[in-house]
Amino acid sequence: MSLRLCIASLFLYLPCIFSSSETAPKNAGIYFRINQKAMDYIGELASDAMPQILNNMHIPDVTLSSATISKIHINRHNHLVVIIVFLFIIIILLIIFFFLTIIAIIITIILFPNLFFITIIIIIIIIIIIIIILFFFFVASRRFAVELHDFNIELEMNIRRNETSGRNIIEVPHCEATHANVTIHLEEDSMLVMIQGMLQSGISEAVKTTICETILDAVKFVDAQEIQAIEQLDSSTTTTPSTEQGFDPAEFGASLCEMVGILVTDSIPNTFFAHIFQNQLGSLKDRINPEHLPKTIKKIANMICSKCFLEVTANLTEQPRVEVDAHLGARVQLAGDVLLQFQGRDDLHSLINASTKLHVTLKPTIRHSRIYGDVALTHVDVKVFKVSPVLGKDISIQLPVICGVELHNLTLSYVNRAAVINTDFTFDLPLFVRKFKLYLARKSMVSRGFPTYVEM
């Protein structure tokens, strides 16, 4: 059985959040690409995962026109083998014998009224014997095996995003068994050979349905593990278009060494800062009392002046702006007023009242799966007090393993007006198979009609 996915390159464009004139090109904000290397890896994962997921699976019963196939147990050896116990619909046969019994009783009453009770007893004994024979002949001994060779599934899966609910919608509009070589191993002189063709089609359809539903459940299970996005900001906020030459999409598409690439343009942070500034969220006011001081000096401060406090007020005077340069990295321009006041015993003293502009350059790098960030004040314009012109600090953040996905060969680069992240990834398949089997087992306990496992 094989599951083939062949997508050369995939680009997903988020809704445009960068407003511009009719003649200016629209900026999607975020671009995502996945290359054939990643799709081949995902295909290999699917080929390895499906036999493990299907192994020891007990799929729901299959009802045909004249028979029911139950206790279907999928067991994988060198290939997929389906072990099945076959059950005739005994109810239909009992109904037939019931009518025959009624007819026999009526005939007996008409022809032999004196032998009525003896005839009834004989008929009941005969029916019991027939039921026992049918049970052992059609039920207890009707065990057989089915082998599926070269079982190919042609699957089409659609994934789209509902921006209103913030969730992904995953659908399988087409799932078909393109080819199946089904071999049924029956016992000698088995009467099931008469409906062998019906068994083949029924089993193939049941396995196909189970595989298609399992694949859909697996994708939904992985999708449910992601961290749900926080409440989105108003995307109608606009920013002034930059006259600087934007990035070339060919620069992004040409980098196909790593499996996955994400390109984030400067319109994302600029829209965020525009939302902050226009909604007057860029203000800060805090008061430091003696209670906020360390324990070692808190008592001394309370003894000297228990009602004194230091008040810090800061607010943005201009909308912050982010610029991304291919050589310098990401630069943030901030402008604001800072007021520092101290309340003494009697009077309020204004310590600092300053207007300042900061030009901060951010250029993080990635080494050994850790992010190192260099932060520098490349330009400072302060009207009242002096600040050191250069401030540097290394920030180290270990990249996490998210939902069994671990990133490798992660690189961060810059083009004009955008940052580009390229990475390979690996997936913890044994962890996924174990967790997904537990998920299906719990699901089958809540609702009937879902596959379960004979043993985990």
Number of C-alpha atoms within 10 A of each C-alpha: 15 16 16 17 17 9 13 12 14 13 13 12 13 14 13 14 20 23 20 15 9 7 6 9 11 14 20 18 20 21 18 18 19 21 20 17 18 19 20 17 16 16 17 15 16 18 15 14 17 18 18 18 21 23 20 19 23 22 22 19 16 17 15 14 7 12 17 17 19 16 16 23 22 23 19 16 9 6 13 19 18 22 19 20 17 22 20 18 17 17 9 12 12 14 11 11 15 13 11 12 16 11 11 14 17 14 13 17 14 10 10 12 12 11 11 16 13 9 17 15 11 10 15 12 12 12 16 11 12 13 16 12 12 15 16 11 13 19 16 12 14 19 15 16 16 20 18 20 15 14 19 18 19 15 17 12 13 10 11 11 12 10 11 7 8 13 14 14 12 16 14 14 9 11 16 14 16 11 13 18 12 18 14 17 13 16 14 7 7 13 13 16 15 9 11 14 12 16 22 18 13 17 19 20 15 17 20 19 16 18 17 19 15 19 19 15 16 21 14 15 16 13 16 13 11 10 9 10 8 7 8 9 11 11 15 12 17 17 19 13 12 11 6 10 8 17 18 12 10 8 10 21 15 8 15 17 13 19 21 23 24 18 21 18 26 23 27 19 17 22 26 18 20 20 21 18 18 12 9 11 12 18 14 11 11 10 12 13 17 20 14 10 12 9 10 8 12 15 14 12 16 14 11 10 13 16 14 19 19 17 17 16 15 18 18 21 16 16 19 22 20 23 21 23 19 14 11 14 19 21 20 17 18 18 19 18 16 17 16 15 17 18 16 14 12 8 9 13 12 12 12 14 16 15 19 18 18 18 19 20 21 18 19 17 16 18 12 10 16 15 19 17 17 16 18 17 19 14 14 19 15 13 11 11 11 9 11 7 12 12 12 10 10 11 13 15 12 12 15 12 12 12 16 17 13 16 18 16 15 21 17 17 17 21 20 20 22 25 22 20 17 23 18 17 16 15 17 13 16 12 11 18 16 13 13 18 19 15 15 20 18 13 15 15 12 10 8 10 12 19 21 24 19 15 8 12
